[in-house]
Amino acid sequence: MIGKCKLLIDTGRNKVDSVFNRSEEVRNACAHPAENDRLKCLLPLDKFVDFVLDCNQLLDSIRLVTPDK
C-alpha cells in the first residue's frame, strides 16, 4: 500500500517493493530454517550492508511522512 498509494516523497514504488520483498524473503529464511544455506543465498555477506542501508533508508522515509503522536 505504501508504494501503490505513493505515500513516500523520496522513495519510488519499485524501491519500496524491492525492499519489502527482500525483507520478507530474509524473514522467511530466518523463521523457517529448513534449508541451512537459504539465507546465505538470499543475502550474501557482500550484499548485507546494502540490504541494511536500503531498509534504513526506507524506514527514514516512512518516519518522514508519519505524523508524530
Backbone bond lengths (Angstrom), bond angles and torsions (degrees), N, CA, C in turn:
res aa  C-N    CA-C-N  psi(-1)  N-CA   C-N-CA  omega(-1)  CA-C   N-CA-C  phi
1 M - - - 1.453 - - 1.532 110.76 -
2 I 1.322 116.33 -35.39 1.463 119.50 -179.33 1.526 110.27 -59.69
3 G 1.322 116.18 -48.21 1.462 119.92 179.95 1.507 113.05 -73.23
4 K 1.315 116.73 -42.30 1.460 121.24 -176.79 1.527 111.51 -63.46
5 C 1.316 116.82 -39.70 1.471 121.30 -178.79 1.528 112.59 -88.99
6 K 1.328 116.47 1.97 1.466 121.65 178.77 1.532 111.22 52.58
7 L 1.326 114.74 52.05 1.459 120.48 -178.06 1.528 113.57 -81.57
8 L 1.311 117.71 -14.16 1.459 120.38 -179.33 1.520 110.35 -102.75
9 I 1.294 115.35 138.47 1.458 121.92 -176.86 1.519 111.81 -76.12
10 D 1.331 116.38 -42.24 1.459 120.36 -169.66 1.530 114.88 -111.62
11 T 1.330 117.79 10.90 1.458 120.68 -179.40 1.521 109.23 -134.32
12 G 1.339 116.10 125.24 1.455 120.97 -178.39 1.513 113.28 -80.10
13 R 1.310 114.53 167.15 1.470 120.58 -176.48 1.521 111.86 -61.29
14 N 1.320 117.72 -39.72 1.466 120.04 -179.42 1.523 111.16 -60.64
15 K 1.310 116.46 -42.61 1.465 120.43 179.62 1.526 110.75 -66.67
16 V 1.325 116.74 -43.93 1.470 121.02 178.66 1.525 109.50 -59.41
17 D 1.332 116.82 -49.23 1.460 120.81 -179.71 1.525 111.36 -60.69
18 S 1.316 116.34 -42.10 1.454 121.12 -179.45 1.529 111.57 -61.42
19 V 1.322 116.48 -48.20 1.467 120.32 -178.40 1.524 110.84 -65.49
20 F 1.322 117.46 -44.40 1.470 119.85 -179.77 1.532 111.43 -66.29
21 N 1.326 117.67 -40.57 1.462 120.29 178.72 1.522 111.62 -63.96
22 R 1.318 115.97 -45.49 1.467 119.22 178.99 1.524 110.71 -65.12
23 S 1.319 117.10 -40.05 1.466 121.04 178.67 1.526 111.11 -61.96
24 E 1.324 116.34 -40.74 1.465 119.60 178.89 1.527 111.00 -65.43
25 E 1.324 116.67 -40.80 1.465 119.88 177.98 1.525 111.23 -62.57
26 V 1.325 116.44 -43.31 1.463 120.87 179.23 1.523 110.10 -65.35
27 R 1.331 117.09 -43.62 1.460 121.37 178.35 1.523 110.91 -58.89
28 N 1.332 116.61 -46.17 1.461 120.67 -179.08 1.524 111.65 -64.21
29 A 1.327 116.38 -39.49 1.469 120.03 178.93 1.525 111.06 -65.62
30 C 1.326 116.86 -33.86 1.473 120.46 178.63 1.533 111.13 -76.42
31 A 1.316 116.84 -38.08 1.464 121.33 -176.27 1.534 112.45 -77.81
32 H 1.312 116.51 -26.77 1.468 121.58 -177.28 1.532 109.33 -130.15
33 P 1.323 116.72 72.23 1.469 120.42 -172.53 1.530 114.24 -79.50
34 A 1.325 117.93 44.69 1.461 120.98 179.75 1.527 111.28 -63.10
35 E 1.309 115.24 -37.80 1.466 120.27 178.26 1.521 108.16 -103.84
36 N 1.307 116.95 110.34 1.465 121.60 -173.26 1.522 113.88 -59.77
37 D 1.301 118.27 -33.29 1.465 120.86 -176.15 1.525 113.31 -95.05
38 R 1.315 117.44 2.98 1.469 120.16 -176.40 1.529 111.83 -60.95
39 L 1.335 116.76 -45.60 1.464 119.93 -179.63 1.518 111.16 -63.50
40 K 1.312 117.21 -40.63 1.468 120.41 178.26 1.527 111.28 -63.12
41 C 1.321 117.20 -34.64 1.464 120.64 177.98 1.526 111.47 -72.25
42 L 1.330 116.24 -40.32 1.464 120.44 179.94 1.518 112.53 -70.20
43 L 1.314 115.59 -37.52 1.458 120.14 -173.06 1.530 110.30 -140.89
44 P 1.334 115.98 78.20 1.463 118.88 178.05 1.528 110.93 -61.19
45 L 1.308 115.82 152.44 1.469 120.51 -176.17 1.524 112.76 -54.90
46 D 1.319 118.14 -35.58 1.463 119.82 -178.63 1.530 112.69 -69.99
47 K 1.331 117.99 -13.66 1.466 121.16 178.08 1.525 112.72 -109.47
48 F 1.326 116.25 -2.22 1.459 120.75 -177.18 1.526 112.33 -61.62
49 V 1.317 117.34 -44.83 1.469 121.24 -179.42 1.524 110.51 -60.96
50 D 1.319 117.16 -43.75 1.466 120.37 178.44 1.526 111.27 -61.50
51 F 1.321 116.75 -40.46 1.461 121.21 178.52 1.527 110.66 -62.07
52 V 1.321 116.72 -47.01 1.468 120.71 179.79 1.527 110.73 -64.00
53 L 1.311 118.20 -41.84 1.463 121.52 177.83 1.529 111.53 -62.54
54 D 1.330 116.69 -42.26 1.471 120.38 177.33 1.528 110.89 -61.92
55 C 1.327 116.56 -42.60 1.478 120.43 178.60 1.524 110.44 -63.16
56 N 1.311 116.83 -44.94 1.471 120.32 179.30 1.517 111.90 -63.76
57 Q 1.322 117.37 -40.50 1.465 120.89 178.14 1.520 110.74 -62.41
58 L 1.330 116.93 -42.79 1.450 120.79 178.68 1.527 111.12 -64.72
59 L 1.313 116.95 -43.28 1.468 120.50 177.39 1.525 111.01 -61.37
60 D 1.320 117.26 -41.89 1.469 120.60 177.48 1.532 110.94 -61.39
61 S 1.326 116.59 -40.55 1.460 120.58 178.77 1.528 111.38 -64.55
62 I 1.330 116.22 -39.97 1.460 120.53 178.59 1.529 110.05 -65.99
63 R 1.322 116.58 -43.04 1.469 120.29 178.45 1.535 111.44 -61.82
64 L 1.323 116.41 -35.46 1.450 121.39 -178.57 1.527 112.17 -61.37
65 V 1.313 117.52 -36.24 1.469 120.30 -177.20 1.525 113.60 -101.62
66 T 1.335 116.43 0.60 1.464 120.49 179.51 1.527 109.58 -92.32
67 P 1.310 117.05 123.23 1.471 119.04 -179.81 1.526 111.22 -67.34
68 D 1.314 115.36 146.23 1.457 120.56 176.34 1.521 109.25 -71.56
69 K 1.301 115.10 149.03 1.477 119.39 178.47 1.487 110.75 -85.86
